[in-house]
Amino acid sequence: MVNIRWDEKDRAYVAEVPELPGCATHGKTYEQAVRNAQDAIETWIEGARESKYAIPEPLAERKFSGKFVTRIDPELHRELTLHAKRSGKTLNGLVEEMLEKELP
């Protein structure tokens, strides 16, 4: 995945690869930023191999369990649990529904 955004300060499209730390480039046009991103990815991977740096598994190929642990304020935990009960949902179901609403 490549995130591309316009940077007003630099007057250029900035392309960043969140899965590869520090892998970023830019271009005067959106299309140029896309092409430059592909070169940046190849250069990043080549450099990682040469320096024996671990190359992360692509998120698209990673298997996810559907389970993750997060810590929140105990009062928020209480409020979420009460809200779930009032809504006739489990806490997991409520949180999943809330997270889905927040994703683009």
Secondary structure, DSSP 8 states (H G I E B T S, - for coil): --EEEEETTTTEEEEE-TTSTT-EEEESSHHHHHHHHHHHHHHHHHHHHHTT------GGG----S-------HHHHHHHHHHHHHHT--HHHHHHHHHHHH--
